[in-house]
């Protein structure tokens, strides 16, 4: 009979919680993030909506400029507070999810570029001082939104790069090679051959024809982690004393498996712990090369790219002027040039950063998913 007040099946658990600190606090952070996200979303939408309404209502003579100025001051604080809570909450609640960075970037663009499309939406041909203040509030909120979104994007990509560089294939679900230990007595050669990787077992290596032929198992589609014949020979010591030290002569001992197709052999390589260690080396090489390529591209082509973004702003200016039936420019391009951060510069930096981030994502996909 169980204790009074407890079910008969109750058994106290004394098992030690061996989770690390990150695993313990993750549910707490996710809960906090969801609590921050919804109030932040409401504050952002309300602040944006009230500011947009003030811009529309301020067209023409303004009867109470002091009231409008006071309201815009409140709306500015509400919008900034909402953006910060929204960004912090969404990052904590959905960190690591692929749509997170895209959604945040799109939201930041909607708010930041609102001074460009709101005059068209409300049919405003001439913006007065009160309207300009309202647009400035929206741009302030959009700038804060964009800076935080880009910051989250950079941190996310940096974390992915660090994780892939240090953990590599341990983060993947492999069908072969689980539970293996690195062979510490042999050098881990960067971009080396299969027998120079840390998971190559010494007792197999000394009797492996791939090693003596100075080739790689992923090129021959047969190796000590996948091919039964190689392992059987090594365990039986059949090659000891008979294999030639000459690379060409040793190649004749490499077994050939004719039961599997080439695609099946390639898939076997993709799941091999040694090949995936080699893929990790490739990733470590491609990441700094990608960074250097983008830095060089930005420095060398900045003038050309800046001219392109400037032309984009000018085209928007002309399009707005045509929609509003104006003979001259709408003034958008002039405001973009005289803002604290010129719009063409900000667009160029944003395009480069986004292109860099998604190039790194493509490199990761190609190396660790496609296994190129």
N, C-alpha and C positions, 0 to 999 in steps of 0.2 A: 504494500500500500504506500502510495507516495506521500510526500509532505503535505500538510494542510495548506490549501490555497494554490498548489502547483499541480499541473497535469501529471498523470502517471508516467507520461513519456519524457518528462523533462529531465535532461541530463546536463549538469553544469559543465561548461567547456573551459579547460585550463590550458588550451593550446596557445602558445605564444604567437602574437601577431608579428610576422616577419616581413611585413610590407615595408618598403622604404618610405621616407617622408613624403616624397612626391605623390605616391599612391594613396597615402593617408589623407592628404589635404586636398587632393583633386576633387572629390565630391563636394567638399566645403566651398572651394573656389567656384565650382560650376554652379552651386546654389546661389552664391553671392552674385555671380555674373547674371543669372536670370532675374534676380531681384533688381539689379541695376539697369538691365536692358530695357524693361518695359517702361519704368518712369523716364529713363533717358530718351526713349523713342517718343513718348508723349510730349516731353518738354521740347524736343527738337521740332516735332511737327507743329506744336502750338506756337513756338517762337518764330518758326519760318512763316506760318500762316498769318500771324498777327503783323509781322513785319511786311509781308507782301500786301496785306490789306491796307496798311498804313501808306505804302508806296502808291497804291491805286487811289486811295482817298485824298492824298496830298496833291493831286493834279490840280493845277490852277491856283487861284489865290487861297492862301492858307489863313484860316480864321484864328487858330490858336497854335502858333508855332512853338510856344513854350511847353504846352501840353504834349505836342507831338515829340519834341525833343526829349521830354521826360519819359514818355512811353517807349521811345526807341532805346533809351538807356536801359530800361527794364528788359525789353525784348532782347537786347544784345547779351545781357547777362544770362537770361533764360536760354537763349540759343546755345551759347558757349557751354553752359552747365549741362544742357541736354546732350550736346555732342560728346562731351567728355564722358558722361555716364553711359551713353549709348556705345561708344567705342570700347570703354573698359568692360562693360557688361557683356557685349557680344564677343570680345576677345577671350574673356574668362570662360564663358559658357560654351563656345564652339571653337576653342583653340585647336589647331591642327586640321580642321575641316577645310577642304579645297575651296568651297564657295565663300568662305569668310572674307578673304582678302579682296575677291572680286566684288562682293556685295558692298563692302566698306568703300572701295574705290569709286564705285558707281554712285553711292550715296553722297560722297564728298564732291564728285563732279556736278551732281544735280544742284547742290547748295552753292558751290563756288561759282558756277557759271550762270546762276539765276539772274545776276544783273544784265546778262546778255539777252536772255529770252523773255524776261518779265515785261520789258517795255513793248515787245511785240505782242505778248499775250493780252495786255491791257490796252493796247493801242495808244501808248504814250509817245508823242512826237517830240516833246521837249520836257526835260526833267528839271524841276526847280530844286531849290536848296533842300527842302524837306524830303523830296524824293531821292535826292542824292545821298542824304544821310541814311535813309532806309536801305538803299542799295549797298551802302558801305557796311551796314550791320550784317546784311546777308553775306557779303564778301568776307567779313571777319569770321563769321561762323563757318563758311566754306573753307577758309584758309586753315582754321583750327582742325576741321574735319579732315582735310587733305593731308596735313602734316602728321596727324595721328594715324591715318590710314596707311600712309607710306611708311611710317615707323613700324607699324605692325607687320607690314609686308616684308620689310628688311629683316626684322627680328625673326619672322617665320622662316624665311629663306636661309638666313644665317644658321638657325638651329637645324634645319634640314641638312645643310651642307656639313655642319659639324657632326651630326649624327651619322650621316652616310660615310664620312671620312674616318670616324673612329670605330663605329660599330659595323658598318658595311652589311655583309650578308647575314649577320646575326639577327638583323631586324626583319629578315625575310623568312617565309615559311618554306623551308627546303625539304625535299623528299629524301635527299641523301646527305650523309655527312653530319647528322645531328649527334651531339654528345662527344664529338672529337676534341682532342686537346692539341694545341699547337706544339710542334716539335721545336723545343727551344735550342737544341744543340746545333741547328742549322740556320744559316743566315737568311733573313727575309729580304730578298733582293727586290728592289723597286722595279716593277714591270718585268720581273724575271720569268724564267721558264717554270713549268709545273714542279720540277724537282728542286726549285729554289724557293718555293713557297713554304710558309711555316707549318702547313698541315701535311706535308709530305712525310711519310713514316720512314725512318732510317732503315729498318730491316727490309722493307720492300724496295727502297731506293737502290740499295746495293745490288739487288738482283733484277732491277727493272730495265728492260731493253730500251725504253724511252730515255732513261737517264744516260745509259752508255752510248746511245745514238745521238745524244745532245739535241733531242727534239722536244716537242711539247705534246702532251696527251690530247689537248683540245684540237690540235691540228691533225693528229692521227686518228681522232675519234675513238680512242681506247686508252684506258689508264687504270691505275691501281685503286681508284675509288669506285669504279663501275664495272670493270671487265673481270669476270670470274677467272678467266684463264691466267691473267697476270697475277692475281692474288694467289691462285692455286700453285703456280710455278714458284712464286716467292716463298710460300709456306713450305713447299717440298724441297726448296733449294735446288731445283733442277738446272738452273742456269749457272750455278756456282762452279767456277773452274772451266766452264765451256764457252761463256760469252766473251767475245773479243772486245778489247779496249778500243779497237778502231771503230769510229762512228758508223762508217758505211757497212762494215761487217756486222756490227751489232744490230743494225736496222732489220736484218732478216729474222731476228728473233721476236719482232713485234707481232703479236697475234692479230688476226683479222676476224672480225665477227660478221658473217654473211647472213645471219638470221635477222638482223635488224636493218631497217631502212636508214638512209642518211638523215632523214628528219628525226627519227627516233634516237639516233646517236647524238644529233645536235641537242635535242631536248635533254638527253642524259648529261651532256656537258653543262647545260644551263643550270642543272640542279646540283652540280658538283661543288663541294665546299672549296676545293682548290681553285677551280675556275672562277668562282665568285670572289675569292680573295684577290685574284688577278683583276677582276672587274673593279674592285674597290681601288686598286692602284690606278687604273685608268681614270676613275672619277677624280682622284686626288690630283692627277695631272691636268685634266680638262677644266676644272674649276678655276685655278689661277690663270690658265690660258684664256678662258672666257672673260675674266675680269680685265686682264691686260688688253684683250681685243676691244672691249667696250670703252675702256679708258682712252686707248689710242684712237678709236673711232670718234669719240666725243671731242678730243683735243684737235684732231686733224680735220674733222668735218663740221666743227661748231659753226663756222661762218655760214656754210651752205645750209645746214639744218636750221639755223636761226632765221635765215631768210625764208625758209619754207614755213615755219611757224608764224612769222610775221605776215606772210602772204595769206595764211589761213585766217588770221585775225582781220586782215583787211577785207577778205571776201565776206566774212560774217558782217562786217560793217556795211559793205555795199548791199548785201542781201537785206539787212534790216532797213536800210534807207529805201530800197525799192518797195519793200512791203508797206512802209509808212508813207510812200509816195513823196519822198523828199528828193530834191534835186542834188543836194550836196551829201557829204558823209553824215552818218547818224551820230558820230562822236564816240562810238564804242572803241575804235582803234586808238583815238587820242587818249581816252581814259585808261586804256590798257597800257599805253606807253608811260603814262605819268603815275601809275600806281606804285605802291611801295616796292613790290616785286613785279617787274614788267611781265605781262601775261605771256608774251612770246617766250621769255626765258623760263617761266614756270612750266609752260606746256612742253618745251624741249626737255627740261629735266625730268618731268613726269613720264614722257614717252620713253626716254632712255632707261629710266628706272624700271618701268613696266616691261620693256623689251628685255632688259637684263634678267629680271626675275623669271620671266617665262622661258627665256633661253636656258637658265639653270634648271628649271623644271623639265624642259625637254631633254637636257643632258642626263638628268637623273632617270627619266623615263627610258631613254635609249640604252643607258648602261645597265640599269638594274631590272628593267621590265622586258625590253626587247633583247637584252644581253648582246648588244652589238660589240 
